[in-house]
Amino acid sequence: MTASNASKTDLIKSVAREMDTADAAAGRAVDAVLNGIAELATGRKLILRGFGTFEVRHKPARTARNVQTGLPVEVAARDVLTFKAARPRA
C-alpha cells in the first residue's frame, strides 16, 4: 500500500465536485466539519461510528537529533490528534 499526499485544497475541490457547488461553499463545509471534530475531540476522544476514532494523545518532551548537523534538538511536550479508521463492514 502506498501513501498519497493531499492538501486541504484538494479535499475542498473533491467536496465541491461531489456536492456540485462552488469551492467557497465546499471550503466552508470542510472547515465546519474539521472545526467540529477539533471541538468535540477536546474531551480527549471522539468516536464517529462507521468512520473512525479521533483521540488526543500527549507526547512528552524529548531530545531529538537534527539530521543535517547531527546536533541534539529539544522538542517540547505537545498534544497530538490521532485517527484510527473504523473497520469496514463486511
Steps between C-alpha positions, in 0.01 A plus 500: 500500500643839406417826670358790306533864596213743479449854619196662654445667161486157335236393752298818439508448122389138544210603725402777255486247214299253709253768616495675161567834668760778505837452666417775753188319623685168513781672691255622763356146528845343540599764757177439694561124514867535600419762764221278636739205526762714675242641741350162587842333533605741776349245737800280400303247290234523230346187348313544173333163450558358155780751433769483767640628828678828562706511816720766660826350624768670704858477374758579769799727442800324349841555350511441125787529255530742207568267206699760308736609778476207740451741792242425770176702491250534783141422395233644731216290643182523297158352441437336163175390338508143372251316282422132470262398223204278582503148363302473179173313522499162334 
